[in-house]
Each structure stands twice: as structure tokens, then as C-alpha cells.
């Protein structure tokens, strides 16, 4: 209801007295903390320019101060007005404090400090549409305030150029640099605003006047046309002596459960003003948007309700309510599980909770029959299984009631895959049977028919004969699989082919002992042989035994006629050669023969038994041969050669020569080749001829084929060297210790003894005929 005019006058007087009292007792600032605050923006603001009474800027930035121009006389002043009557501040309000905040965007001299004062305007003024993009101003539009006019285009002018205002400033502020600047509350600024509130017709605002005594003091400010954050702000704090108290009725939320839909808080102020809410504790459990609560978790929440009041009502005492958000219940859905078969693939459990939380599983019975990994169930055996689904809850949900499902696992069927057995032939190698059960269990095999034609052992078939064979593959099952249907396979074993192979006899020689032919049929059946070529050279009357009758080429044929299991083998021929036999002559003569004993019967033998021929090859002037008799006519050295030329079955024998001395008297042996036989060493004779070199310790031993050997004290195992007459080469023994070289025949026949380095000057020669020792010529062939 409107307040009567007389009452308003009394209230205005009362407010003035209270204001003076507060200022006088210096408790003004303390009381303002209990007031209500309102922030106002200019309803009009304009810049006027001193250099031309017709310049203005109503929609551009605000400028205050003196420019830095060449004349230094250009001044700028800013006018601002705030509508208190149209604000939320009640007409009965008592103004407690007032601050003006403006933002400086540019200064003429950023390092200087300029004083800008607020002066209360005494007349009204206007704001048109002029807009200067810089601090020089622009031509004024209709109703713009200028340096000369209160309303441009009318006869309303200022009483004095630059505006009509109280010369005593209401407040002032020293400003340097850019940024937000504040004119703090003063007694006069509070009085100005209180006057405007009490007498709205006198609200003409303030004029901002800078340091106009010196040039370069101009400042640029944001105006009401700039963005909200940068506009000038008038902050008014007030109390209302006539304001009424109010209370809040806040209903405590009850029965709140996590997961429910958002709900509205129920609270009201006795004033009818809107109540605001804030979370005191438990903000992690809810989201509060205005009065709407969205549940985010289970727990305890405290919410405060408040009403800050206004010009007619004091702030209400705050009311806090604490309520609990209970955990929600949850239910598990676990569909029935179908029965399984042992070899079924792993399957996935599909239980779910209406909470959305993950369900866990456990095997209540039959844990040995399945393995459980998360939600995957793998079947391991046959039987009955019960699985339980559980959800233990969390901070927002209670544990769910467990749900169980049972199913049975039956034996699985199985089948056998038995690879086809191809037809075989007698003689084929044993072969393994190949069959598998899809269960992986082992297969057993048995012969259904034809056991006389094949043998079966551990899955391997050995062919015994020709005929039809049927084999059955079986799998009897176990605790997890039923028996598989048996699978038979029939195959035919045909007669086998066979071949004959000969092992050819090698190096056959006339005179060899009888031998057995190595002829084999691949079937193992007996082979018969017959002579094709070479009649008279062998005898086959003993079946496969060959008796050699002569030397030459022979061809033998082998046959195998087959039987019930094998076809006849192709005949096979074997050709071989029987070589002539070698023969060896044994011919020995003593070192000396007496002339008086002639004619002397020569004795020689040959291994073939053929007739031997004797020939004098040295000493024909003193010896003559007739058949096997030699006649000696004078003393001297004689060499007789024994030969045998061979025949159809024997090769010629190697001729053997014997050398002896024809002497008149045999009483003393002077020949190095004579001597007595050494018992136990056939062919060796101890020579009675000794060298002058350690003759008492180092005897020489002579052999008919191997010439001389030098022995340590008669020990025949410690041979040092020899010259092998048969091989015609030197044989050295222990040559690092001794170097003996024997030169056979010729003028210088005898032994050569050399010292370690084998240089010519270190060689010595011992003649055999007289035993003399002398140096060896450098050109003597010495090994």
C-alpha cells in the first residue's frame, strides 16, 4: 500500500536525524555490515568538451581531465546519473555507504597521478546519440549535454560553461595507470545519494572533474555502453528502519533413497520472498540447482535455507536441515540355465542387477565338473551343477539377494573318423591304421575277417598273405562320452611281385675254396640257379654251392616261380670272372757251394705245383744248368734264377734269384750273406761277418728278402733301419739316433754310417769286402 505523503516527510526527517547521529557517533561503518546492498549502473553518461560548446560524446568512452595539446587548455568532463527511484532500494531506506567504481582504459601520462573529484550537479541534463571514437568529441546530437548546453538544440543552457555543480567535491580519488578505480564512501557522497532517494526530482547525478590545472591529465574510462563487467558501478548499502522481520519454514526431506528422481526442496519465507539454498555438507552426495536436488550418492546431507530480505524485510534467520540418502535395494535377474552336454563349448553367464553393478558368480555344487572364470563357464565333467549369482552392493546399493540356477551335464556322443585303407600287395611294408574319435579318446582296432592274411598289433597291420581283410575301429566311451558307433574298413591284399637280387662275388681266383651263391628273392622264397655260360669252369651240383674248376667267364641264372602270395619273379642273371691264380716260387741256396759237389740238385717249389725252370743269369762261364742240375767248373759268384710262366689257370710267378759263391773249400765262410739259421725266425741267418764298429755288441742279421738289419745286442724288436730288397726302398727306424744307409752292389757296396746333420763331411763308409772305413764322396747316393 502507498505510504501517505505526511508519513513520508516524517520518515525523511527521521532518516536524516539517524544519519547525522550515526556519523556523529562514528558507528556508521559497523552498522553497514547489517544492511542490504544494491548495485546500480548509469542510466545516462556523457562527455563534454571545453574547446567547443557544441561538442559531445554520449555513446562513446568517458574522458576526464586536461589534454596534452599544444594550447594545453582543452578540458573534458564526464557526467553520470543513477536512477535510485527505479531501483530495488525502498524510498524509506537509510543509506549507509556508497562507492563508485570505474575502469580506466587510457591515461595521457601513465606515470603521473591525477586527482578526479565528484561534484553534485544542480541541474538536469540530457544524453543524445553523439558518439566520438576518440577524445576529441563530435558534433552534439539533439538533447546531448555539451559544455554550453544542458540539452543541445534547446534553450536550456548551463548557468556557467562546463556545468552547474557544487564547487565543494562530494569525494575525490587519486588515479594513476589503467585499471579499475574506486571512489570510496564519504559523508557527502552518502548525503548526495540519500537526497536523491528522498527527493528524486533533485537527482541530477555527478560531474567528474580532473586535474585541470596542468595539461596531460586526461583519463579515459569505460562508459555504460561497454560490456557489463566494465561499466561504471554504484554500490549502495542501506537499511530500512521500517523493514519487517521474516522467518523461514523449511520442510526436512524424508525417505530419500539413492537412485530416485530429482526432487524439489520445500521451504518458504513468511515475507513471501524467494528462499535460496546452499549445501553445508554432503555435497558429494547431491547436486543442488536452485531448489532442485539431484541424488548422486548415499550419505548424510545438510542444506541451509536463507532469505536475505529487501527494503521491506530484514534477512530471515537461516534454517538448516539434515537428511539421509539411504542405499538403494537391488535385484538380480538370473535366467534359467539350459542343460549341457560334456563337449559343449564354454558358455557365458548372463545374470544382471537392476543397479547396473557387476554380478559375481560362484559354483555351489559341482565345482569339480566346471571351471568358472568371471562369467565364462567351461565344462570339465558330467553331473549336476548349481551356480549362484551375487551382488554385494557398494556405497549406494545394499547387497542383492543371491539367485541360483542349476543344470545337468550329460555324456557327449562321439563319432569315429576311420581313414580309408587302400588295397595292398603281399610284400608291402607294415602300415599304421589311422582313425580318430572326435572325443579325442583312443581308438581300438580288431580284425573282423581275414586274420590269416594280416596281423594286427597295436594299430599296425603286417601283411601275411593275399586275400580280403576287414578291420573294425571302436571307441567304448568313458565317464564323459558314450560309446561311438563302430566303423569297419575292408581292403584287398593282392599277390606281391618279387624280384631276385644277386650279390656278385668279387675277386674270384682259381684255387679259391667253394662258396655259396648269394641269390635272394625279395619274397624270401627259395631261389633255384642254373649255369648259362662257363661250362666246365664251375660245378653247381651242390645246389647254390659253387666249386671253381678253372679260370674264365661264367653266367648263372636264378629263378623263383612264385606261390599263392607272390607272382613269379623275372629271371636274373649273374656274370662274373674267375681270375687266374698267382703263384710263388720258393728258392733258397746256401751262400757257398762246393765245386766238387756238382752236379748239384737245385731245389725250388712253386705254389701252383707247375714245373720250374732254372737259368744262370750271372756266372754262366763257371756254371751250367741242365734241368734242375747245376754243374760248377770254377770258383766265383753265381746267380741262378727260378721261373714259372703259368698256364690257363695260373699267372706267371715272380722270378726268384739266388746268389752263391762257388768255392773249392767250405771250411770257412767269408761271405757276408752266409750264416746259420736263427731258431724261431724263419728266413733269418746270423751272419758270421762283423763290422769293426762295436762288433762285440752289435751283430748284423741278414735276411734273404729284407737284407741287413742292425740290432741292439741281438734284440730283434729294436730294429734301427733296413734296406728292403723286395721293396727297393729304405726303411728307417729310430732315425734321429742313427742313420745307416746300405748301398747294395757296385764298386762301393757296403754300409754308410752318417752323423746327425747328414752333411757330406760327416759321412763314413765301411766296405763290406775288407771292412775299411773312409769318408763318403759327396756325390755318393746316400739317403
Steps between C-alpha positions, in 0.01 A plus 500: 500500500641853419647689795310834568690819412506627859635169618768517231603843622526377855700197387734725303560719801554195715752358257695824496520508874611139511761569237644794690497295818687214335761732357539677828551178699744348242313175492395538139727238351416240763128532438538468123598140537138423586358686202379398155717566195384605155723570195387757243628586155473849341172575329683769305861617462663745261832685440503879442791685334619853589646600160161518333165545669341279236711183549386193687535118521195324638561145381880483508759474775513748784789747524603707805789749536709732292650399168864520406433713191719789386279757671455288809161654566262223378301350782270198519238429763275195544140507624334193663151443639355193682124426534435436869125530469485215251734276700423240766592748774180589689417868542515456876853364490786646704814522286797360692788508245556580132797420272553584133711267289627587152757341268784711354598385151751771406699786656693787341791445737493155646764573761326809645230507766189705426226597744144461376221637716124442509274808509123493546321649197236761572305478172369229276673411168449277204664212309450483125661279240836663430791260494863606486747228415782693667548762767438797266122486510247528220213724408231478760170329422159615619471508879873433549662680790792718381734752663235763439168313485315281741289379207656579159258644248292671767530820694595304814856603573727483798520804720873476453704318235601148594191422719322622812629312808595537861854630511570293809575145381294217646805273468828465313744229390867512401542292184815377324524239227222293351265258676199508731483804726266558796370816667449390857197589707508850655244692710417725208464219249261323743312828548476552122347154446267536803376836358437341161309217664292736713449757223519324165435831317841624613692195372721659231805280571864597523756666275858359500765770486868417463824685572437792265781714637757325276487346154532126438270393784226353280372151587278271287232286671257232386143623469157344543515394136785257570462138612338434837825419677661829398214746551505753788343357816334677797490270801242613761466338842192591698265405780127544526388617845147397411604151377317206655645177629438175317542125571562195285301180512724222361355148473755224567525253206423145616506154351763594240658198328788493256387458143174698541410784265604858583273672752428860602583640842195641678565825685320836521562836660223669703572809289411311184848578364683217322717273712850399385682180592859392540669171592671515837635142493462191285549678170648173362160335538279752319498765233301813600366722224277766648255300707536180295702219657648229276618195696856390427577268790385361832599689814415786735425846355445838674334783304462859620197713402539880505314818404710815482208740532444821308396855571188384677623190674805425707706186418333190636682278753662218306355151543704181441358155445689173506365193329630160397511350154460126554666229296276362229389140481594296196367183341686238300349352186656161425328305222474121518799312357434233240639151546834434334696221337857425600662622178294821479705815448559734795201726561446839662283566806258789446371607839454873558402735781256786456764712675730457201771366727697199386372163615743239634456124478598199708449127458291368788503136392695319230815710526692201366278486193556853370758775519376853552704799380305820547184444300645217284409140588711218357363147528743246648291196590152347511253561784277763666618858558350792696631853442415794724487863381582766763538879526650625829397861454709815543472840663173565317339156485420232754606145424258319271339168590698224332335298220599142408447300183567127449565295189624153410789397280435179307743267328588610150463291189810430294573378150795331336678621188674192357728580206443279198747213473623468143551160341836343572731238354691223666843635578382850582642640820302489822278805529324683784124536510373857527175570682397769746204558725372856519511449876876463482477159672725219371376268227523120519519283187403135440503269200147396411600265216817406316717445806699242300604773257604771745625543854384794714715619789453832678338661199764382251405252226756249374410327174517118516346392171265581214127532571224732632526648850240693703611710798267667750576828685334535844481748789315376809454838663569595861338695781465802271425348159259239375639212293555597138340306214763256365641561153630210279745527210558219244800481271651241265854366518615397152783259414829676532756546231845376578843555361825309522821663603851362484795598710776473246810319625807719476863414423440134426821317428569153383580290800257683731294277726140416403250773587124541521323724250321794663174508302183620670138548407342811652215271608738289705403194295782260401686575177620231254812556287633354176814545291452703182862549389841383621441129496800314636620799703275438800298223653139572621407147594473609861203731437618854577854389583757595236817295465763671280644273236685750284560866414268685257156670461187345651125588479247357747118545481270513806124427496208520749165365377272668757221353721156591636632835625759597239513519126794332325814716507671606175813280452826669602845427352830540680825516306842496662858421418730247665850646483816304450675423826835647596783265580811544712840338461702404806868466405782496757870427457777512757752782472766258372492185290796264455617440147575141592130440584377575145281417329286635783124448512322836515198493723218749445124479547208697355156530659325398174690170485596576141848425367781748584765609255856597622728743312857629576481879486850570641808278483401302193873445434536296816151344533272304266136399549342180378145471614529541874873406519776760519861409414780729638833519321688780681488725807301820481163662562198343333138618478230253399139607423199273551191573275150362438303653203150391607214337301120542446443515873819658638676827435880491450686486828742773606846373416726431802880531484751349735867606510778281642873459481640199327791402724746219523496485883192554721696497829477882562226735405631829361168618352293758677189315378581170660416401851299266715120511520359673808260267682144642516568757224443336164712647222744676734865401534761622745788628289850403610622821340544790737580866459782670681247721674410344837502156352483338838168665580332573170448192284365520148212281396438415136170400339455362152224754416561794730877529502683622807364617830695655779400371844577607855671210666302252301156637597301459182229741616732802503560535130663825401482485119506273202516496125216288364623312197147398405360855517814669375480784752651609826325433824623704794450426866590739777660715237556797735752290690662307213522544128618182327485475127570181309623517144444165329725394215751695302857594568431668829245250631473514876363699794499875543493643850407871532488731794205716599515785248551267200756737339758348262795569727333311781438178304709185523497191284586145602582262221356155527788320331783618726329692782694821433342830614539820296317823418216482253526702178254787482336359188438159651123433502431496866152519642 
